Amino acid sequence: MPRAGLDVNAVTRAAADLIDEQGLAALTMTALAERVGVRPPSLYKHVPGGLVELTHRVATLAAQDLAGVFRATLSEHRGAALTDVAVAFRRYAQAHPGRYAATAAAEPSGDDDPLAIALHDSLDALGGVFDSYGLPRQEHVHAIRMLRSVLHGFAVLDAAHGFRMDIDVEDSVAWSLDLMDAGLRAAGSTPPR
């Protein structure tokens, strides 16, 4: 019988907290069971798919969180949306490095998979950044991929302590965003290719 108060959502949140603290590689059924106060076999009553299912659930949680972060930021800060979304994204990735890492480690099983839906929602929300640039809709995918690649690169390198030069990383982020902003302004006034 499952422990009282322990359900799949509680197990998922405990897994998310564990990997935020110790990294994605630290997620084992034994470590998680210890955290929630049950024996490892008991976890399978909540997550029969084991680590693969847990990683998938944490990735879904993170993608849902990011969609909320993007939407809240865009509704709050219309003027400097690119910079504000980038700052909000970086704060989330720094505060939740394990959850963020899970988004790259899990694969949706189809269009109706909760992870696929959450990822689509987060990218759709991120796409709101480009509305103010007058960028043609058919070019939003390119802009989303560009922004996501830059933000992902900074997040991954930050988490791995990969920036070892004397120049402040925040200065590099700001420089990158200024360059992207200039390019998006130019692209918004240029007919699509």
MARBA-631103 format. One record per residue (C-alpha): residue number from 0; residue in three letters; z, x, y. Coordinates in pm, 1 decimal, padded with zeros to 6 digits. Last residue first. Layout:
N
<atom><nr>NUM</nr><rest>ALA</rest><z>Z</z><x>X</x><y>Y</y></atom>
...
// end
This chain:
193
<atom><nr>192</nr><rest>ARG</rest><z>-04782.9</z><x>01296.4</x><y>03523.7</y></atom>
<atom><nr>191</nr><rest>PRO</rest><z>-04568.6</z><x>01068.1</x><y>03738.3</y></atom>
<atom><nr>190</nr><rest>PRO</rest><z>-04645.9</z><x>01044.3</x><y>04113.2</y></atom>
<atom><nr>189</nr><rest>THR</rest><z>-04429.4</z><x>01276.3</x><y>04323.0</y></atom>
<atom><nr>188</nr><rest>SER</rest><z>-04152.3</z><x>01144.1</x><y>04548.0</y></atom>
<atom><nr>187</nr><rest>GLY</rest><z>-03900.1</z><x>01111.3</x><y>04267.0</y></atom>
<atom><nr>186</nr><rest>ALA</rest><z>-04001.8</z><x>01450.3</x><y>04127.8</y></atom>
<atom><nr>185</nr><rest>ALA</rest><z>-03914.2</z><x>01623.9</x><y>04456.1</y></atom>
<atom><nr>184</nr><rest>ARG</rest><z>-03573.3</z><x>01457.9</x><y>04472.7</y></atom>
<atom><nr>183</nr><rest>LEU</rest><z>-03519.6</z><x>01537.5</x><y>04105.1</y></atom>
<atom><nr>182</nr><rest>GLY</rest><z>-03602.1</z><x>01904.4</x><y>04163.1</y></atom>
<atom><nr>181</nr><rest>ALA</rest><z>-03365.9</z><x>01930.4</x><y>04458.5</y></atom>
<atom><nr>180</nr><rest>ASP</rest><z>-03086.7</z><x>01761.6</x><y>04261.2</y></atom>
<atom><nr>179</nr><rest>MET</rest><z>-03146.3</z><x>01991.3</x><y>03963.7</y></atom>
<atom><nr>178</nr><rest>LEU</rest><z>-03116.9</z><x>02297.3</x><y>04188.0</y></atom>
<atom><nr>177</nr><rest>ASP</rest><z>-02799.0</z><x>02162.1</x><y>04345.5</y></atom>
<atom><nr>176</nr><rest>LEU</rest><z>-02665.3</z><x>02077.9</x><y>03997.5</y></atom>
<atom><nr>175</nr><rest>SER</rest><z>-02728.8</z><x>02429.6</x><y>03871.7</y></atom>
<atom><nr>174</nr><rest>TRP</rest><z>-02563.6</z><x>02586.8</x><y>04177.8</y></atom>
<atom><nr>173</nr><rest>ALA</rest><z>-02260.9</z><x>02356.6</x><y>04141.5</y></atom>
<atom><nr>172</nr><rest>VAL</rest><z>-02224.9</z><x>02446.6</x><y>03773.3</y></atom>
<atom><nr>171</nr><rest>SER</rest><z>-02259.1</z><x>02817.5</x><y>03852.7</y></atom>
<atom><nr>170</nr><rest>ASP</rest><z>-01994.5</z><x>02792.8</x><y>04124.9</y></atom>
<atom><nr>169</nr><rest>GLU</rest><z>-01767.8</z><x>02608.4</x><y>03881.1</y></atom>
<atom><nr>168</nr><rest>VAL</rest><z>-01813.6</z><x>02895.1</x><y>03635.7</y></atom>
<atom><nr>167</nr><rest>ASP</rest><z>-01657.3</z><x>03135.7</x><y>03887.3</y></atom>
<atom><nr>166</nr><rest>ILE</rest><z>-01836.3</z><x>03470.6</x><y>03902.8</y></atom>
<atom><nr>165</nr><rest>ASP</rest><z>-01655.5</z><x>03758.0</x><y>03727.8</y></atom>
<atom><nr>164</nr><rest>MET</rest><z>-01858.4</z><x>03726.9</x><y>03408.5</y></atom>
<atom><nr>163</nr><rest>ARG</rest><z>-01696.5</z><x>03617.5</x><y>03083.2</y></atom>
<atom><nr>162</nr><rest>PHE</rest><z>-01837.9</z><x>03269.7</x><y>03039.1</y></atom>
<atom><nr>161</nr><rest>GLY</rest><z>-01842.0</z><x>03213.3</x><y>02663.1</y></atom>
<atom><nr>160</nr><rest>HIS</rest><z>-01484.3</z><x>03091.7</x><y>02629.8</y></atom>
<atom><nr>159</nr><rest>ALA</rest><z>-01603.2</z><x>02891.5</x><y>02325.6</y></atom>
<atom><nr>158</nr><rest>ALA</rest><z>-01503.7</z><x>02561.5</x><y>02488.4</y></atom>
<atom><nr>157</nr><rest>ASP</rest><z>-01671.4</z><x>02667.3</x><y>02814.0</y></atom>
<atom><nr>156</nr><rest>LEU</rest><z>-01990.1</z><x>02765.4</x><y>02629.3</y></atom>
<atom><nr>155</nr><rest>VAL</rest><z>-02004.1</z><x>02428.0</x><y>02456.7</y></atom>
<atom><nr>154</nr><rest>ALA</rest><z>-01930.7</z><x>02228.4</x><y>02772.0</y></atom>
<atom><nr>153</nr><rest>PHE</rest><z>-02169.4</z><x>02430.0</x><y>02993.5</y></atom>
<atom><nr>152</nr><rest>GLY</rest><z>-02450.3</z><x>02389.8</x><y>02742.7</y></atom>
<atom><nr>151</nr><rest>HIS</rest><z>-02377.5</z><x>02020.9</x><y>02697.6</y></atom>
<atom><nr>150</nr><rest>LEU</rest><z>-02392.3</z><x>01963.8</x><y>03074.2</y></atom>
<atom><nr>149</nr><rest>VAL</rest><z>-02724.2</z><x>02146.8</x><y>03106.4</y></atom>
<atom><nr>148</nr><rest>SER</rest><z>-02873.9</z><x>01980.7</x><y>02800.5</y></atom>
<atom><nr>147</nr><rest>ARG</rest><z>-02751.2</z><x>01635.7</x><y>02907.9</y></atom>
<atom><nr>146</nr><rest>LEU</rest><z>-02903.1</z><x>01676.9</x><y>03252.9</y></atom>
<atom><nr>145</nr><rest>MET</rest><z>-03241.4</z><x>01784.8</x><y>03114.9</y></atom>
<atom><nr>144</nr><rest>ARG</rest><z>-03244.2</z><x>01523.9</x><y>02839.1</y></atom>
<atom><nr>143</nr><rest>ILE</rest><z>-03153.7</z><x>01250.2</x><y>03086.3</y></atom>
<atom><nr>142</nr><rest>ALA</rest><z>-03427.4</z><x>01367.0</x><y>03324.4</y></atom>
<atom><nr>141</nr><rest>HIS</rest><z>-03689.9</z><x>01367.0</x><y>03048.7</y></atom>
<atom><nr>140</nr><rest>VAL</rest><z>-03581.5</z><x>01020.9</x><y>02932.7</y></atom>
<atom><nr>139</nr><rest>HIS</rest><z>-03585.5</z><x>00892.9</x><y>03290.8</y></atom>
<atom><nr>138</nr><rest>GLU</rest><z>-03951.1</z><x>00986.3</x><y>03331.2</y></atom>
<atom><nr>137</nr><rest>GLN</rest><z>-04093.7</z><x>00650.5</x><y>03217.9</y></atom>
<atom><nr>136</nr><rest>ARG</rest><z>-03861.1</z><x>00480.3</x><y>03464.4</y></atom>
<atom><nr>135</nr><rest>PRO</rest><z>-04026.2</z><x>00653.7</x><y>03761.6</y></atom>
<atom><nr>134</nr><rest>LEU</rest><z>-03774.5</z><x>00862.5</x><y>03957.4</y></atom>
<atom><nr>133</nr><rest>GLY</rest><z>-03678.4</z><x>00690.2</x><y>04279.1</y></atom>
<atom><nr>132</nr><rest>TYR</rest><z>-03389.2</z><x>00933.8</x><y>04306.1</y></atom>
<atom><nr>131</nr><rest>SER</rest><z>-03123.7</z><x>00660.6</x><y>04325.7</y></atom>
<atom><nr>130</nr><rest>ASP</rest><z>-03211.1</z><x>00528.1</x><y>03979.5</y></atom>
<atom><nr>129</nr><rest>PHE</rest><z>-03165.5</z><x>00871.5</x><y>03824.6</y></atom>
<atom><nr>128</nr><rest>VAL</rest><z>-02789.1</z><x>00863.8</x><y>03782.7</y></atom>
<atom><nr>127</nr><rest>GLY</rest><z>-02809.6</z><x>00529.3</x><y>03602.0</y></atom>
<atom><nr>126</nr><rest>GLY</rest><z>-02961.6</z><x>00717.9</x><y>03309.3</y></atom>
<atom><nr>125</nr><rest>LEU</rest><z>-02612.6</z><x>00839.2</x><y>03220.9</y></atom>
<atom><nr>124</nr><rest>ALA</rest><z>-02518.1</z><x>00477.7</x><y>03147.7</y></atom>
<atom><nr>123</nr><rest>ASP</rest><z>-02817.9</z><x>00443.4</x><y>02915.4</y></atom>
<atom><nr>122</nr><rest>LEU</rest><z>-02725.0</z><x>00774.1</x><y>02753.7</y></atom>
<atom><nr>121</nr><rest>SER</rest><z>-02368.8</z><x>00651.5</x><y>02691.8</y></atom>
<atom><nr>120</nr><rest>ASP</rest><z>-02488.0</z><x>00313.8</x><y>02565.3</y></atom>
<atom><nr>119</nr><rest>HIS</rest><z>-02742.0</z><x>00474.6</x><y>02330.4</y></atom>
<atom><nr>118</nr><rest>LEU</rest><z>-02472.2</z><x>00704.6</x><y>02194.4</y></atom>
<atom><nr>117</nr><rest>ALA</rest><z>-02239.0</z><x>00407.4</x><y>02141.3</y></atom>
<atom><nr>116</nr><rest>ILE</rest><z>-02510.0</z><x>00204.8</x><y>01965.2</y></atom>
<atom><nr>115</nr><rest>ALA</rest><z>-02607.1</z><x>00496.8</x><y>01741.9</y></atom>
<atom><nr>114</nr><rest>LEU</rest><z>-02239.9</z><x>00557.3</x><y>01660.3</y></atom>
<atom><nr>113</nr><rest>PRO</rest><z>-02182.1</z><x>00189.4</x><y>01581.9</y></atom>
<atom><nr>112</nr><rest>ASP</rest><z>-02474.0</z><x>00206.5</x><y>01331.2</y></atom>
<atom><nr>111</nr><rest>ASP</rest><z>-02724.9</z><x>-00070.4</x><y>01405.4</y></atom>
<atom><nr>110</nr><rest>ASP</rest><z>-03007.7</z><x>00173.3</x><y>01484.0</y></atom>
<atom><nr>109</nr><rest>GLY</rest><z>-02952.8</z><x>00371.2</x><y>01165.5</y></atom>
<atom><nr>108</nr><rest>SER</rest><z>-02724.9</z><x>00616.5</x><y>00985.5</y></atom>
<atom><nr>107</nr><rest>PRO</rest><z>-02603.8</z><x>00787.2</x><y>01301.8</y></atom>
<atom><nr>106</nr><rest>GLU</rest><z>-02535.9</z><x>01160.4</x><y>01259.5</y></atom>
<atom><nr>105</nr><rest>ALA</rest><z>-02204.8</z><x>01328.4</x><y>01327.0</y></atom>
<atom><nr>104</nr><rest>ALA</rest><z>-02146.5</z><x>01691.8</x><y>01426.3</y></atom>
<atom><nr>103</nr><rest>ALA</rest><z>-02282.3</z><x>01677.8</x><y>01783.7</y></atom>
<atom><nr>102</nr><rest>THR</rest><z>-02057.3</z><x>01388.4</x><y>01884.9</y></atom>
<atom><nr>101</nr><rest>ALA</rest><z>-01772.0</z><x>01552.1</x><y>01692.5</y></atom>
<atom><nr>100</nr><rest>ALA</rest><z>-01773.2</z><x>01844.5</x><y>01935.9</y></atom>
<atom><nr>99</nr><rest>TYR</rest><z>-01690.3</z><x>01601.7</x><y>02218.8</y></atom>
<atom><nr>98</nr><rest>ARG</rest><z>-01397.5</z><x>01462.6</x><y>02025.7</y></atom>
<atom><nr>97</nr><rest>GLY</rest><z>-01274.5</z><x>01813.2</x><y>01956.6</y></atom>
<atom><nr>96</nr><rest>PRO</rest><z>-01311.4</z><x>01929.9</x><y>02317.3</y></atom>
<atom><nr>95</nr><rest>HIS</rest><z>-01126.1</z><x>01630.8</x><y>02462.7</y></atom>
<atom><nr>94</nr><rest>ALA</rest><z>-00977.0</z><x>01738.3</x><y>02797.3</y></atom>
<atom><nr>93</nr><rest>GLN</rest><z>-01252.2</z><x>01994.0</x><y>02864.2</y></atom>
<atom><nr>92</nr><rest>ALA</rest><z>-01531.3</z><x>01760.7</x><y>02749.4</y></atom>
<atom><nr>91</nr><rest>TYR</rest><z>-01386.7</z><x>01473.6</x><y>02956.3</y></atom>
<atom><nr>90</nr><rest>ARG</rest><z>-01344.8</z><x>01687.8</x><y>03267.2</y></atom>
<atom><nr>89</nr><rest>ARG</rest><z>-01697.2</z><x>01822.8</x><y>03224.6</y></atom>
<atom><nr>88</nr><rest>PHE</rest><z>-01840.1</z><x>01470.0</x><y>03199.4</y></atom>
<atom><nr>87</nr><rest>ALA</rest><z>-01651.7</z><x>01353.1</x><y>03508.4</y></atom>
<atom><nr>86</nr><rest>VAL</rest><z>-01772.8</z><x>01655.9</x><y>03707.0</y></atom>
<atom><nr>85</nr><rest>ALA</rest><z>-02132.3</z><x>01601.6</x><y>03593.1</y></atom>
<atom><nr>84</nr><rest>VAL</rest><z>-02112.8</z><x>01230.7</x><y>03673.8</y></atom>
<atom><nr>83</nr><rest>ASP</rest><z>-01980.3</z><x>01307.8</x><y>04021.8</y></atom>
<atom><nr>82</nr><rest>THR</rest><z>-02244.0</z><x>01574.4</x><y>04087.6</y></atom>
<atom><nr>81</nr><rest>LEU</rest><z>-02533.7</z><x>01351.8</x><y>03987.4</y></atom>
<atom><nr>80</nr><rest>ALA</rest><z>-02389.2</z><x>01037.1</x><y>04148.7</y></atom>
<atom><nr>79</nr><rest>ALA</rest><z>-02332.8</z><x>01177.4</x><y>04495.5</y></atom>
<atom><nr>78</nr><rest>GLY</rest><z>-02381.1</z><x>00852.4</x><y>04687.9</y></atom>
<atom><nr>77</nr><rest>ARG</rest><z>-02298.1</z><x>00582.3</x><y>04432.3</y></atom>
<atom><nr>76</nr><rest>HIS</rest><z>-01945.5</z><x>00701.3</x><y>04360.4</y></atom>
<atom><nr>75</nr><rest>GLU</rest><z>-01729.0</z><x>00425.3</x><y>04207.4</y></atom>
<atom><nr>74</nr><rest>SER</rest><z>-01989.6</z><x>00233.0</x><y>04009.6</y></atom>
<atom><nr>73</nr><rest>LEU</rest><z>-02147.3</z><x>00555.2</x><y>03888.0</y></atom>
<atom><nr>72</nr><rest>THR</rest><z>-01815.2</z><x>00710.9</x><y>03789.0</y></atom>
<atom><nr>71</nr><rest>ALA</rest><z>-01696.9</z><x>00402.7</x><y>03602.1</y></atom>
<atom><nr>70</nr><rest>ARG</rest><z>-02027.8</z><x>00374.7</x><y>03416.6</y></atom>
<atom><nr>69</nr><rest>PHE</rest><z>-02034.2</z><x>00742.6</x><y>03321.9</y></atom>
<atom><nr>68</nr><rest>VAL</rest><z>-01671.2</z><x>00748.5</x><y>03204.3</y></atom>
<atom><nr>67</nr><rest>GLY</rest><z>-01716.3</z><x>00427.1</x><y>03006.3</y></atom>
<atom><nr>66</nr><rest>ALA</rest><z>-02026.3</z><x>00562.3</x><y>02832.7</y></atom>
<atom><nr>65</nr><rest>LEU</rest><z>-01833.1</z><x>00884.0</x><y>02768.6</y></atom>
<atom><nr>64</nr><rest>ASP</rest><z>-01546.2</z><x>00696.7</x><y>02602.1</y></atom>
<atom><nr>63</nr><rest>GLN</rest><z>-01785.8</z><x>00504.3</x><y>02378.9</y></atom>
<atom><nr>62</nr><rest>ALA</rest><z>-01952.7</z><x>00831.8</x><y>02278.7</y></atom>
<atom><nr>61</nr><rest>ALA</rest><z>-01610.3</z><x>00982.8</x><y>02207.3</y></atom>
<atom><nr>60</nr><rest>LEU</rest><z>-01499.0</z><x>00688.9</x><y>01990.6</y></atom>
<atom><nr>59</nr><rest>THR</rest><z>-01827.6</z><x>00698.7</x><y>01799.2</y></atom>
<atom><nr>58</nr><rest>ALA</rest><z>-01787.5</z><x>01072.7</x><y>01743.2</y></atom>
<atom><nr>57</nr><rest>VAL</rest><z>-01431.7</z><x>01011.1</x><y>01618.3</y></atom>
<atom><nr>56</nr><rest>ARG</rest><z>-01560.3</z><x>00746.7</x><y>01375.1</y></atom>
<atom><nr>55</nr><rest>HIS</rest><z>-01838.4</z><x>00973.9</x><y>01245.7</y></atom>
<atom><nr>54</nr><rest>THR</rest><z>-01595.6</z><x>01263.1</x><y>01203.2</y></atom>
<atom><nr>53</nr><rest>LEU</rest><z>-01362.1</z><x>01032.8</x><y>01012.3</y></atom>
<atom><nr>52</nr><rest>GLU</rest><z>-01643.4</z><x>00901.0</x><y>00792.4</y></atom>
<atom><nr>51</nr><rest>VAL</rest><z>-01755.2</z><x>01252.2</x><y>00700.3</y></atom>
<atom><nr>50</nr><rest>LEU</rest><z>-01395.8</z><x>01362.1</x><y>00649.7</y></atom>
<atom><nr>49</nr><rest>GLY</rest><z>-01314.8</z><x>01089.0</x><y>00397.8</y></atom>
<atom><nr>48</nr><rest>GLY</rest><z>-01564.8</z><x>00810.6</x><y>00329.6</y></atom>
<atom><nr>47</nr><rest>PRO</rest><z>-01289.1</z><x>00574.5</x><y>00209.9</y></atom>
<atom><nr>46</nr><rest>VAL</rest><z>-01129.2</z><x>00582.8</x><y>00554.8</y></atom>
<atom><nr>45</nr><rest>HIS</rest><z>-00831.4</z><x>00346.3</x><y>00560.8</y></atom>
<atom><nr>44</nr><rest>LYS</rest><z>-00742.0</z><x>00337.5</x><y>00190.1</y></atom>
<atom><nr>43</nr><rest>TYR</rest><z>-00868.5</z><x>00697.3</x><y>00173.8</y></atom>
<atom><nr>42</nr><rest>LEU</rest><z>-00578.7</z><x>00800.2</x><y>00394.2</y></atom>
<atom><nr>41</nr><rest>SER</rest><z>-00334.4</z><x>00721.5</x><y>00113.1</y></atom>
<atom><nr>40</nr><rest>PRO</rest><z>-00481.1</z><x>01002.8</x><y>-00099.8</y></atom>
<atom><nr>39</nr><rest>PRO</rest><z>-00363.1</z><x>01255.5</x><y>00163.8</y></atom>
<atom><nr>38</nr><rest>ARG</rest><z>00002.6</z><x>01150.6</x><y>00148.8</y></atom>
<atom><nr>37</nr><rest>VAL</rest><z>00134.8</z><x>00970.3</x><y>00453.5</y></atom>
<atom><nr>36</nr><rest>GLY</rest><z>00313.5</z><x>01065.6</x><y>00775.9</y></atom>
<atom><nr>35</nr><rest>VAL</rest><z>00036.1</z><x>01033.1</x><y>01033.7</y></atom>
<atom><nr>34</nr><rest>ARG</rest><z>00021.1</z><x>01404.8</x><y>01115.1</y></atom>
<atom><nr>33</nr><rest>GLU</rest><z>00076.3</z><x>01515.4</x><y>00755.2</y></atom>
<atom><nr>32</nr><rest>ALA</rest><z>-00206.4</z><x>01291.1</x><y>00641.7</y></atom>
<atom><nr>31</nr><rest>LEU</rest><z>-00429.7</z><x>01440.7</x><y>00910.2</y></atom>
<atom><nr>30</nr><rest>ALA</rest><z>-00360.3</z><x>01796.8</x><y>00801.3</y></atom>
<atom><nr>29</nr><rest>THR</rest><z>-00414.6</z><x>01708.0</x><y>00433.0</y></atom>
<atom><nr>28</nr><rest>MET</rest><z>-00732.5</z><x>01507.5</x><y>00499.2</y></atom>
<atom><nr>27</nr><rest>THR</rest><z>-00870.8</z><x>01803.6</x><y>00685.2</y></atom>
<atom><nr>26</nr><rest>LEU</rest><z>-00970.3</z><x>01834.9</x><y>01048.9</y></atom>
<atom><nr>25</nr><rest>ALA</rest><z>-00898.1</z><x>02189.5</x><y>01161.9</y></atom>
<atom><nr>24</nr><rest>ALA</rest><z>-01269.8</z><x>02274.7</x><y>01182.3</y></atom>
<atom><nr>23</nr><rest>LEU</rest><z>-01307.5</z><x>02021.0</x><y>01464.5</y></atom>
<atom><nr>22</nr><rest>GLY</rest><z>-01069.0</z><x>02211.3</x><y>01689.1</y></atom>
<atom><nr>21</nr><rest>GLN</rest><z>-00690.0</z><x>02238.9</x><y>01706.9</y></atom>
<atom><nr>20</nr><rest>GLU</rest><z>-00568.2</z><x>02014.6</x><y>01988.8</y></atom>
<atom><nr>19</nr><rest>ASP</rest><z>-00873.8</z><x>01796.1</x><y>02043.8</y></atom>
<atom><nr>18</nr><rest>ILE</rest><z>-00926.1</z><x>01799.3</x><y>01666.9</y></atom>
<atom><nr>17</nr><rest>LEU</rest><z>-00580.5</z><x>01658.8</x><y>01600.0</y></atom>
<atom><nr>16</nr><rest>ASP</rest><z>-00599.6</z><x>01400.9</x><y>01878.7</y></atom>
<atom><nr>15</nr><rest>ALA</rest><z>-00929.6</z><x>01266.8</x><y>01745.1</y></atom>
<atom><nr>14</nr><rest>ALA</rest><z>-00792.5</z><x>01254.3</x><y>01389.0</y></atom>
<atom><nr>13</nr><rest>ALA</rest><z>-00486.6</z><x>01062.2</x><y>01512.8</y></atom>
<atom><nr>12</nr><rest>ARG</rest><z>-00716.7</z><x>00826.7</x><y>01703.3</y></atom>
<atom><nr>11</nr><rest>THR</rest><z>-00924.6</z><x>00766.2</x><y>01389.2</y></atom>
<atom><nr>10</nr><rest>VAL</rest><z>-00614.5</z><x>00706.8</x><y>01174.4</y></atom>
<atom><nr>9</nr><rest>ALA</rest><z>-00479.9</z><x>00458.8</x><y>01428.5</y></atom>
<atom><nr>8</nr><rest>ASN</rest><z>-00815.9</z><x>00280.1</x><y>01439.6</y></atom>
<atom><nr>7</nr><rest>VAL</rest><z>-00842.0</z><x>00268.6</x><y>01057.7</y></atom>
<atom><nr>6</nr><rest>ASP</rest><z>-00496.7</z><x>00118.5</x><y>01024.4</y></atom>
<atom><nr>5</nr><rest>LEU</rest><z>-00141.9</z><x>00248.2</x><y>01013.3</y></atom>
<atom><nr>4</nr><rest>GLY</rest><z>00113.3</z><x>00009.8</x><y>01157.2</y></atom>
<atom><nr>3</nr><rest>ALA</rest><z>00290.1</z><x>-00032.4</x><y>00823.6</y></atom>
<atom><nr>2</nr><rest>ARG</rest><z>00190.4</z><x>00240.2</x><y>00576.3</y></atom>
<atom><nr>1</nr><rest>PRO</rest><z>-00092.4</z><x>00139.1</x><y>00343.4</y></atom>
<atom><nr>0</nr><rest>MET</rest><z>00000.0</z><x>00000.0</x><y>00000.0</y></atom>
// end
